[in-house]
Amino acid sequence: MLQQEKKQCYFCTTSRAVIDYKDTETLRRFLSGLAKIYPRRKSGLCAKHQRRLAEAVKRARYLALLPFTTR
């Protein structure tokens, strides 16, 4: 079985200190077509940034910047 390289955390590699809920283009990158947040194994984020991403997405949904669902 081939061993895949571990994905690097996007926010660690780009040295972005803050995940802003108003930056919807960056947040959409980590959402599926049905507006679900990708899990860590798929997004490649570290645990700290995955938690901060989830919080930012939930805030953006509450303010209607991102959809809750696309059905």
Buried (B, 14 or more C-beta within 10 A) or exposed (E): EEEEEEBEBBBEEEEEEEBEBEBBEBBEEBBEEEBEBBEBEEBBBBEEBBEBBBEBBBBBBEEEBBEEEEE
